[in-house]
Amino acid sequence: MSAAGDMPFDKLLKRIKVHLALLEGGDKRNDGAFERHHVSPEKAATTLPVRRGWRKNMTYLGDFARILAVMAICGGMVLLPQDSAESAKRKTSSHKTTRHTPVKKKTAPAKREAPAAREMDQDWQKTAALVQNQSDPVARKLLTWIYVTGTKLPIDSKQLIAFRTANPNWPKMGDFREKIEQNIAASLPPNDVAAWFAQNPAVTFDGIRASVDALIRLNQPVQAQAALSAFWKDAELGKNQTATLAGAYKPYFAAGDHAARLDNLIWENRYDEAQYMLAFVDADARAVAQARIALGRMSKNAPQLAEVVPAARQNDEGLLYERLRWRRRHNMDDGALEIIRQMPATVSQPELWWGEMNVMARRAMEKHNYNLAYQIARKHTLTSGIQYSQAEWLLGWLELRRLKSPTYAYKRFDNLFRHVGTAISKSRAAYWAARAADAVPDRTLGEQWDKVAAKYPSTFYGQLSYQKLYGAPAPDAFRDPPPDPEAVAAFNQHELVRAVRLLHSVKLDQLIDPFLAKLDALAQSKLDYMLTGRLALETGRYYYTVEANKDLQQKLGLFLFEEGYPTLPPLPAQTPEKALVHAIIHRESMFNPLALSQAGARGLMQLMPATAKAIAKREGETYNIKRLTADPRYNVQIGSAYLHHLVDNYNGFYPMAIAAYNAGPGNVAEWVQEFGDPRQGNIDLIDWIESVPIYETRNYIQRVMESYYIYRLRFGEQPKTVLDFVKK
């Protein structure tokens, strides 16, 4: 059977019409495919780019017709014979469903045609006349892609496998993989099923059953056990699914599989799934798990459950960790330190342990107990990653700035630079290596390291070193030269780029995001990121050009001066300077007007409703929560007024205003009391920022200030670093 992307188009049209007919009248259950999965598009009255989340499981009834219409415009379809509604009805009566199909095998004919389905059928007839005798592979692939990723309608696994194999770089191939696993057992013989899963290990409940069943039928119990064990440890499963697998394949689980899954689920805070596993482990393992879950959930009976854990299991790493976390969350600092002192020399989850140790080290710093902070941080066992960078940097900073050991600090920063990869981490390590070298003292070595840091002028620390060495750059110092026309032409021929432009041309912008994300993921050079960013700007997806710039910084240490820092239409009057407003938006929402945080912050400037309401009242504006996302200009007006208030509150001292925008004025006042006031010169401003106990806020200040520096250049103004706000 041919792949869906290469299927004669009349067959694909008929297939979709069959499923539309099924949706029209077939499934009256509460989980009916159409009723459950159709989502009305959001409406936003804005001239700014709007990011609409990928509407998973949508049917896209009208959207299919628009896709087909553009195929005619682009020139693109195989010969399409005429097809009638009656033909679709006949096919509906003979359609056979698999055991995974969510519709009933027999459905009564609808008494009245559903409006959406009727409109769709009419659209098919109109579109068929337009696309006859035309061919466009990208357009045809798009139709298949939308069908698979945007609906829950079934499609043969052979076709899905063929499409996925032929188009490995198309987005959302995970959706294809999940659909393959839904019905592969019904579509392919055991040999082919086993061969597929040998190259593509199961990721779903249906998939692991199909994989193991095929191996059992092929008399390969060892392979069945290996497949089950690999899947079992981290699989996301409901209660019934857990019980089904544990019971149906009991002979094929290896010893320790259930305990390993239970342990892993608790480490990942997946407590509901962990509780499903309690029945499948021994009494001791169950007692440890129940205590860990209770401690993690902050249950009142947690201490009692921990006490009754058998003596032989009291030093279980997971139990010790949860006890540490319990005590830290209850501000039982002495008890938390006791556990840190007795923690195992080697731990299975060093990142999680560091998270707790980092908090406790920061608490010691708040009390000016820098020796204790240093002793806590030294116990980390990390060897790589962002947590390693944090831990080693903190040790180096304590050695240099608080313990007065610049030689040790220099060695640590030098080593750190060689073990990190992103522009932010490298510039940070180089800047502090320079400061440590200065303190040794070795000014020549310090200057060499400042030159290294200055190679990353889009980063907070890179800008500090650049200004120190070279002064303020010219406004066009970092402007990129025009790309090579041949490279642009080659990029424009990439089928994902053509897909983006095709979707944009028919106003299906809600489907563009996965394609831009995939282009970003495939990028290998600065030019790739630049052209992806330009495509995002062209289609109004500003947040993806910011994302492309972030990835370029992380992977290659470079940045996009124009594409990476988009600008807004003229801002409302009486705002703070536009460079600051843009820098805040760049960090808060990446220019996504519909951004909504888990905490409830909304829109471009990520305003909390209560704050927005208070500011609107003070400014004499009518408050409307919906306008915070529906009207970007309104969001910026309210957010800018709040930012203006903070800037005034700190007498134009941006670093504190930025900190307050993120963490609130109350926290800033507390940090001034604990560490000193950099405005008064009783603490170095950089040290004050790095002393802020909340990682998110420390990072926020630095990321906003580095964007502020670039935006001032973008607007033709002299850039400023945080040190420009310190009294000379």
C-alpha positions in Angstrom: 0.0 0.0 0.0 1.3 3.5 -0.8 2.2 6.1 1.7 -0.4 8.6 2.6 1.8 11.4 1.3 2.1 9.6 -2.0 -1.4 8.1 -2.1 -3.5 8.9 -5.2 -5.3 12.0 -4.0 -8.8 10.9 -4.8 -8.3 8.0 -2.4 -7.1 10.3 0.3 -10.1 12.6 -0.2 -12.5 9.7 0.0 -10.9 8.4 3.1 -11.2 11.8 4.8 -14.8 12.1 3.7 -15.5 8.7 5.2 -14.2 9.9 8.6 -16.2 13.1 8.3 -19.3 11.1 7.8 -18.5 9.0 10.8 -17.9 12.1 12.9 -21.2 13.6 11.6 -23.5 11.0 13.1 -21.7 8.0 14.5 -20.3 8.6 18.0 -22.8 9.7 20.6 -20.6 8.9 23.6 -19.1 11.5 25.8 -15.7 11.0 24.2 -17.0 11.3 20.7 -14.1 12.3 18.4 -15.6 15.5 17.1 -17.2 16.7 20.2 -14.2 16.1 22.4 -11.4 17.3 20.1 -12.8 20.3 18.2 -11.6 23.6 19.7 -12.8 26.9 18.4 -9.9 29.3 17.4 -9.1 32.0 19.9 -9.7 35.6 18.6 -7.3 38.4 19.4 -7.8 41.9 18.1 -4.2 42.8 17.5 -1.8 43.9 14.8 1.0 42.2 16.7 2.0 38.6 16.0 -0.2 36.2 17.9 1.0 32.8 19.1 -1.8 30.3 19.2 -0.8 27.0 20.7 -0.9 24.0 18.5 -4.5 22.8 18.9 -3.9 19.1 19.5 -6.5 16.6 18.2 -8.4 19.2 16.2 -10.4 18.0 13.1 -9.7 21.2 11.1 -12.8 20.8 8.9 -12.7 24.2 7.2 -8.9 24.3 7.3 -8.5 21.2 5.1 -10.4 23.1 2.3 -8.2 26.1 2.6 -5.1 23.9 2.3 -6.5 22.2 -0.8 -7.3 25.6 -2.3 -3.8 26.8 -2.0 -2.5 23.7 -3.6 -4.2 24.8 -6.7 -2.7 28.2 -6.4 0.8 26.8 -5.8 0.4 24.3 -8.6 0.3 21.0 -7.0 -1.9 17.9 -7.2 -2.1 14.6 -8.9 -5.0 13.9 -11.2 -8.2 14.0 -9.1 -11.2 12.1 -10.5 -14.6 13.3 -9.6 -16.0 12.0 -6.3 -19.5 12.5 -5.0 -21.1 12.7 -1.6 -23.0 9.5 -2.4 -19.7 7.7 -2.9 -18.6 8.8 0.5 -21.8 7.5 2.1 -21.4 4.1 0.4 -17.8 3.9 1.8 -19.1 4.8 5.2 -21.3 1.8 5.3 -18.5 -0.6 4.4 -15.8 1.0 6.6 -14.2 -1.3 9.1 -12.7 -0.1 12.3 -9.8 -1.5 14.3 -9.9 -2.2 18.0 -8.3 1.2 18.6 -10.8 3.3 16.6 -12.8 5.5 18.9 -16.0 5.2 16.9 -18.6 2.4 16.9 -18.5 -0.2 14.2 -22.2 0.3 13.3 -23.7 3.8 13.2 -27.2 4.8 12.2 -27.4 7.3 9.3 -27.7 10.8 10.5 -31.2 12.2 10.1 -29.9 15.7 9.4 -26.5 16.5 8.0 -24.3 18.3 10.4 -23.6 21.9 9.2 -19.8 21.5 9.5 -19.8 18.2 7.6 -22.1 19.6 5.0 -20.0 22.6 4.5 -16.9 20.5 4.3 -18.4 18.2 1.6 -19.3 21.3 -0.4 -15.7 22.6 0.0 -14.4 19.2 -1.2 -16.4 19.5 -4.4 -15.3 23.1 -5.1 -11.7 22.3 -4.3 -11.6 19.1 -6.4 -12.4 21.2 -9.5 -9.6 23.6 -8.7 -6.8 21.1 -8.0 -7.5 18.7 -10.9 -4.4 18.0 -13.0 -2.0 19.7 -10.7 0.8 18.4 -8.4 2.7 19.8 -5.5 4.4 17.3 -3.2 4.8 19.8 -0.2 1.1 20.7 -0.3 0.1 17.0 -0.6 2.4 16.2 2.3 0.9 19.0 4.4 -2.6 17.6 3.9 -1.4 14.2 5.2 0.5 15.8 8.1 -2.5 17.8 9.2 -4.7 14.7 9.0 -2.4 12.7 11.2 -1.4 15.4 13.7 -4.6 17.3 13.9 -7.2 14.5 14.2 -7.8 11.3 16.0 -9.0 9.6 12.9 -7.3 6.3 12.1 -4.8 5.7 9.3 -3.0 2.5 8.3 0.4 2.0 10.0 2.1 1.1 6.7 1.3 4.6 5.4 2.4 6.3 8.6 5.7 4.4 8.6 6.3 5.2 5.0 5.6 8.9 5.5 7.8 9.0 8.6 10.6 7.2 6.9 10.5 9.4 3.9 10.2 12.6 5.9 12.3 12.2 9.1 12.8 16.0 9.4 9.2 17.0 9.4 7.8 18.2 12.7 5.8 16.3 15.2 7.0 12.9 14.0 6.3 11.8 17.6 2.6 12.1 16.8 3.1 9.8 13.8 5.0 7.4 16.0 2.1 7.3 18.5 -0.4 6.6 15.8 1.8 3.9 14.4 1.8 2.2 17.7 -2.0 2.4 18.1 -2.7 0.0 15.2 0.6 -1.5 14.1 -0.4 -4.9 15.5 -3.5 -4.9 13.3 -1.6 -3.7 10.2 1.6 -5.8 10.1 2.7 -9.4 10.8 4.7 -10.1 14.0 8.1 -10.1 12.1 7.5 -6.6 10.8 6.1 -5.4 14.1 9.2 -6.7 15.9 11.5 -5.2 13.3 9.8 -1.8 13.7 10.1 -1.7 17.5 13.7 -3.0 17.3 14.5 0.4 15.7 11.8 2.4 17.4 11.3 1.3 21.0 7.7 1.6 22.2 6.6 4.8 23.8 2.9 4.1 24.4 0.8 1.6 26.2 -0.5 0.2 22.9 3.0 0.2 21.5 4.6 -1.9 24.3 1.8 -4.4 24.1 2.2 -4.7 20.3 6.0 -5.0 20.7 5.9 -7.7 23.5 3.1 -9.6 21.9 5.0 -9.9 18.6 8.2 -11.1 20.4 6.2 -13.6 22.3 4.6 -14.9 19.1 8.1 -15.1 17.6 9.3 -17.1 20.6 11.8 -14.5 21.7 11.2 -14.2 25.5 14.6 -12.6 26.2 13.9 -9.8 23.8 10.4 -9.4 25.2 11.8 -9.0 28.7 14.3 -6.5 27.5 11.7 -4.4 25.7 9.4 -4.5 28.7 12.1 -3.5 31.2 13.3 -0.6 29.0 9.8 0.8 28.6 8.6 0.1 32.2 10.9 2.3 34.2 9.7 5.7 32.9 6.5 5.0 31.0 3.5 7.3 31.7 0.6 5.0 32.6 -2.7 5.2 34.3 -3.8 2.9 37.1 -5.6 0.3 34.8 -2.8 0.3 32.3 -0.3 -0.3 35.1 -2.3 -3.2 36.4 -2.9 -4.6 32.9 0.8 -4.7 32.0 1.9 -6.0 35.4 -0.6 -8.8 35.2 -0.6 -9.7 31.5 3.2 -9.9 31.2 4.1 -11.0 34.7 6.5 -13.8 33.5 8.4 -11.3 31.4 9.4 -8.8 34.0 12.9 -9.0 35.3 13.6 -9.1 39.0 13.7 -5.6 40.3 11.8 -4.0 37.4 8.8 -3.0 39.6 11.1 -1.6 42.4 13.1 0.4 39.8 10.0 1.9 38.3 8.6 2.8 41.7 11.9 4.5 42.7 12.1 6.4 39.5 8.5 7.7 39.7 9.1 9.1 43.2 12.3 10.8 42.2 10.3 12.5 39.4 7.5 13.5 41.8 4.9 11.4 39.9 3.2 10.3 43.1 -0.1 9.0 41.7 1.7 6.7 39.3 4.0 5.6 42.1 1.1 4.6 44.2 -0.2 2.4 41.5 3.0 0.4 41.9 2.8 -0.2 45.6 1.0 -3.5 45.2 3.8 -4.9 43.1 6.8 -4.5 45.5 7.7 -6.2 48.8 6.8 -4.8 52.2 10.1 -3.0 52.9 10.1 -1.3 49.5 6.5 -0.4 50.0 7.2 1.2 53.4 10.1 3.3 52.0 8.0 4.4 49.1 5.0 5.4 51.2 7.3 7.5 53.5 8.9 9.2 50.5 5.6 10.0 48.9 4.2 11.4 52.1 7.3 13.5 52.7 7.2 14.7 49.1 3.6 15.6 49.3 4.1 17.4 52.7 1.5 15.1 54.3 0.9 15.5 58.0 1.7 11.8 58.7 5.0 11.9 56.8 7.3 11.9 59.9 5.4 8.9 61.4 5.6 6.9 58.1 9.4 7.7 57.9 9.9 6.5 61.4 8.4 3.0 60.8 10.6 2.3 57.8 12.7 -0.8 58.7 16.1 0.0 60.2 17.9 -1.6 57.3 16.2 0.9 54.9 16.5 4.1 56.9 19.6 5.2 54.9 17.9 4.7 51.6 19.1 7.5 49.3 15.6 8.5 48.3 14.3 8.5 51.8 17.3 10.7 53.0 16.6 13.1 50.2 12.9 13.5 51.0 13.8 14.0 54.6 16.2 16.7 53.6 13.6 18.4 51.4 10.9 18.1 54.2 13.2 19.8 56.7 14.3 22.5 54.2 10.7 23.3 53.3 9.8 23.5 57.0 12.7 25.8 57.6 14.3 23.2 59.9 17.8 24.3 58.8 19.8 22.5 61.5 18.0 19.2 60.6 18.6 19.7 56.9 22.3 20.4 57.5 22.5 17.2 59.5 21.3 15.2 56.5 23.6 17.0 54.1 26.6 16.0 56.3 25.6 12.4 56.2 24.6 12.2 52.6 26.2 9.3 50.6 29.5 10.1 48.8 27.9 8.9 45.6 24.3 9.6 44.8 22.1 8.6 41.9 20.4 12.0 41.5 23.2 14.6 41.9 21.2 17.4 40.3 18.3 17.0 42.8 20.7 16.8 45.7 22.4 20.0 44.5 19.1 21.8 44.3 18.6 21.3 48.0 22.3 22.0 48.9 22.2 25.2 46.8 19.2 26.5 48.8 20.9 25.7 52.0 24.2 27.3 50.9 22.2 30.5 49.9 20.5 30.5 53.3 24.0 30.4 55.0 25.0 33.3 52.8 22.0 35.3 53.9 23.3 34.9 57.4 26.8 35.9 56.2 28.1 32.4 57.1 30.2 32.0 54.0 32.4 29.2 55.4 29.3 27.1 56.0 28.0 28.0 52.5 31.3 26.9 51.0 31.3 23.6 53.0 27.8 22.8 51.8 28.5 23.6 48.2 31.7 21.5 48.2 29.7 18.3 48.8 28.2 18.4 45.3 29.1 15.4 43.1 28.1 17.0 39.7 30.4 16.6 36.7 28.5 18.4 33.9 25.3 20.4 33.1 23.8 23.6 34.3 23.8 22.5 37.9 27.5 21.8 37.7 28.1 25.2 36.3 26.1 26.8 39.2 27.9 24.8 41.8 31.4 25.4 40.6 30.7 29.1 39.9 29.4 29.5 43.5 32.5 27.9 45.0 34.7 30.1 42.9 32.8 33.2 43.8 33.0 32.4 47.5 36.7 31.7 47.3 37.3 35.0 45.5 34.9 37.4 47.1 34.3 36.0 50.6 37.1 33.7 51.5 39.9 35.8 49.9 41.5 32.9 48.1 42.0 34.2 44.6 44.4 31.5 43.5 42.0 28.8 44.2 39.2 30.8 42.6 41.2 31.4 39.5 41.9 27.6 39.1 38.2 26.9 39.5 37.0 29.5 37.0 39.7 28.4 34.5 38.5 24.8 34.8 34.8 25.9 34.7 35.4 27.7 31.4 36.7 24.5 29.8 33.7 22.5 31.0 30.8 24.7 29.9 29.5 25.3 26.4 26.9 28.1 26.2 27.7 31.8 25.6 26.3 32.8 29.0 28.3 30.2 30.9 31.5 30.8 29.1 31.4 34.6 29.4 30.6 34.2 33.1 33.5 31.9 33.8 35.9 34.1 31.7 34.8 37.3 33.4 35.3 35.9 36.9 38.6 34.3 35.9 39.7 37.8 34.9 38.6 39.2 38.3 40.4 36.3 40.1 43.5 37.0 38.0 43.3 40.7 38.9 43.2 39.8 42.5 46.2 37.4 42.4 47.4 40.0 41.1 48.1 39.3 37.4 46.7 42.1 35.4 48.0 40.8 32.1 46.3 37.5 32.7 43.1 39.3 33.7 43.1 41.3 30.5 43.4 38.1 28.5 40.4 36.6 30.2 38.4 39.9 29.7 39.2 39.5 26.0 37.8 36.0 26.0 34.6 37.2 27.8 34.2 40.1 25.4 33.8 37.6 22.5 30.3 37.1 23.8 28.9 40.7 23.6 25.2 39.6 23.8 25.7 38.3 27.4 25.6 40.1 30.7 29.3 39.4 31.6 30.5 39.6 28.0 29.2 43.2 27.9 30.9 44.1 31.1 34.3 42.9 29.8 33.7 44.5 26.4 33.0 47.9 28.0 36.0 47.5 30.2 38.3 46.9 27.3 36.9 48.8 24.4 34.3 51.2 25.7 30.8 51.6 24.1 30.5 50.0 20.7 29.2 51.9 17.7 25.4 51.4 17.1 26.1 49.2 14.1 29.1 47.3 15.6 27.2 44.0 15.8 25.0 44.4 12.7 25.2 41.3 10.5 26.1 41.6 6.8 23.4 40.7 4.2 23.2 36.9 3.6 24.4 35.4 0.4 21.5 35.5 -2.2 22.2 31.9 -3.3 22.0 30.8 0.3 18.7 32.6 0.7 17.4 31.0 -2.5 18.4 27.5 -1.2 16.7 28.1 2.1 13.5 29.2 0.4 13.4 25.9 -1.5 13.5 23.9 1.7 10.2 22.1 1.9 9.6 23.1 5.5 10.1 26.7 4.5 7.7 26.3 1.6 5.2 24.6 4.0 5.4 27.6 6.4 4.7 30.1 3.6 1.9 28.0 2.2 0.2 27.8 5.6 0.7 31.6 6.1 -0.8 32.3 2.7 -4.0 30.6 3.5 -4.2 32.1 7.1 -3.5 28.8 8.8 -0.9 30.5 11.0 -1.8 28.3 14.0 -0.1 25.4 12.2 3.2 27.2 11.6 4.8 26.9 15.0 5.9 23.2 14.7 7.6 23.9 11.4 9.5 26.9 12.7 10.6 25.0 15.7 11.8 22.2 13.5 13.7 24.6 11.3 15.3 26.0 14.4 16.2 22.5 15.6 17.8 21.6 12.2 19.9 24.8 12.1 23.6 24.3 11.9 25.0 27.8 11.2 24.4 31.4 12.0 22.9 31.8 8.5 20.4 29.0 9.2 19.3 30.7 12.4 19.2 34.1 10.7 17.0 32.9 7.9 14.7 31.0 10.3 14.4 34.1 12.3 13.5 36.2 9.3 10.9 33.6 8.3 9.4 33.9 11.8 9.3 37.7 11.5 7.8 37.4 8.0 4.9 35.2 9.3 4.4 37.3 12.5 5.8 34.7 14.9 8.2 37.0 16.8 8.7 34.6 19.6 10.4 32.1 17.3 12.9 34.6 16.1 13.8 35.2 19.8 14.0 31.4 20.3 16.3 31.0 17.3 18.6 33.7 18.7 18.6 32.0 22.1 19.5 28.6 20.5 22.2 30.3 18.4 23.8 31.7 21.5 23.7 28.4 23.3 25.0 26.3 20.5 27.4 28.5 18.7 28.0 31.4 21.1 26.8 33.9 18.4 23.7 36.2 18.2 21.4 37.9 15.7 21.6 41.6 16.3 18.4 42.5 14.4 16.3 39.3 14.1 17.0 38.2 17.7 15.7 41.5 19.2 12.4 42.4 17.4 10.8 45.8 18.0 7.2 46.9 18.6 5.2 49.6 16.9 5.4 53.0 18.7 4.8 52.6 22.4 2.2 54.4 24.5 3.1 57.8 25.8 4.6 58.2 29.3 6.4 54.8 29.2 9.9 54.2 30.6 12.5 54.3 27.9 11.6 51.9 25.1 14.8 49.9 25.3 13.9 48.9 28.9 10.3 48.0 27.9 11.5 45.9 25.0 14.1 44.1 27.2 11.4 43.3 29.7 9.1 41.9 27.0 12.0 40.0 25.4 12.5 38.1 28.6 8.9 37.9 29.9 7.0 36.7 26.9 9.4 36.6 23.9 6.9 38.9 22.2 4.0 36.4 22.5 0.9 38.5 23.2 -1.1 35.4 24.3 1.6 34.1 26.7 0.0 32.8 29.9 2.3 31.5 32.7 1.4 28.8 35.2 1.1 31.5 37.8 -1.4 33.3 35.7 0.7 36.2 34.4 -0.6 37.3 31.0 0.4 38.9 27.7 3.5 40.6 26.5 4.6 42.0 29.8 3.3 39.0 31.8 1.1 41.0 34.1 -0.6 39.3 37.1 -4.3 40.2 37.0 -4.3 41.7 40.5 -1.3 43.9 39.7 -2.8 45.0 36.4 -6.1 45.8 38.0 -4.5 48.0 40.6 -2.3 49.8 38.0 -5.3 50.3 35.7 -7.3 51.9 38.5 -4.4 54.2 39.5 -3.9 55.2 35.8 -7.7 55.9 35.3 -8.0 53.0 32.9 -10.9 50.6 32.7 -9.6 47.1 33.8 -10.4 44.2 31.5 -8.6 40.9 32.1 -9.3 39.6 28.6 -7.6 42.6 27.1 -4.3 41.6 28.8 -3.9 39.0 26.1 -6.4 40.2 23.4 -5.0 43.7 23.1 -1.2 43.9 23.2 -1.2 47.6 23.3 -3.3 47.6 26.4 -1.0 45.1 28.0 2.0 47.3 27.2 0.3 50.4 28.5 -0.5 48.8 31.9 2.8 47.0 32.1 4.8 50.1 31.2 2.9 52.2 33.8 3.9 49.6 36.5 7.5 49.5 35.3 7.6 53.3 35.3 6.4 53.3 38.9 9.2 50.8 39.9 11.8 52.9 38.1 10.7 56.0 40.0 10.6 54.1 43.2 14.3 53.2 42.9 15.2 56.6 41.6 16.1 55.3 38.1 18.2 52.5 39.4 17.3 49.9 36.8 18.9 46.8 38.3 16.6 47.0 41.4 13.5 48.0 39.3 14.1 44.9 37.2 14.5 42.8 40.3 11.3 44.2 41.7 9.4 43.6 38.4 10.3 39.9 38.8 10.3 39.2 42.5 8.3 42.1 44.0 9.5 45.3 45.9 9.2 43.4 49.2 11.9 40.9 48.3 14.2 43.7 47.0 13.8 45.5 50.3 14.7 42.4 52.2 17.8 41.7 50.1 19.0 45.3 50.6 18.6 44.8 54.3 20.5 41.5 54.2 23.3 42.2 51.8 23.5 46.0 51.6 22.5 48.7 49.2 24.6 49.0 46.0 23.2 52.5 45.5 25.0 53.6 48.6 28.2 51.8 47.7 28.3 49.5 50.7 28.2 46.4 48.5 29.5 45.9 44.9 26.5 45.8 42.5 27.6 42.6 40.8 28.1 40.9 44.1 24.6 42.2 45.2 23.0 40.6 42.1 24.8 37.4 42.6 23.8 37.3 46.3 20.1 37.4 45.4 18.9 34.0 46.8 16.4 33.3 44.1 18.0 31.9 41.0 15.2 33.0 38.7 15.6 36.6 39.8 19.4 36.6 39.6 19.1 35.2 36.1 16.3 37.6 35.2 18.3 40.7 36.1 21.2 39.6 34.0 19.1 38.5 31.0 17.0 41.8 31.0 20.1 44.0 31.4 21.9 42.2 28.5 18.9 42.7 26.2 18.6 46.3 27.4 22.2 46.8 26.2 21.4 45.5 22.7 18.2 47.3 22.4 19.8 50.6 23.1 22.2 49.9 20.2 19.2 48.8 18.1 17.6 52.2 18.8 20.8 54.1 18.0 21.6 55.0 21.6 24.8 54.4 23.6 24.5 51.1 25.5 24.6 50.8 29.2 25.6 48.0 31.5 24.6 47.6 35.2 27.8 49.4 36.2 26.6 52.6 34.4 24.0 52.9 37.2 26.5 52.9 40.0 27.6 56.3 41.3 31.2 57.0 40.2 
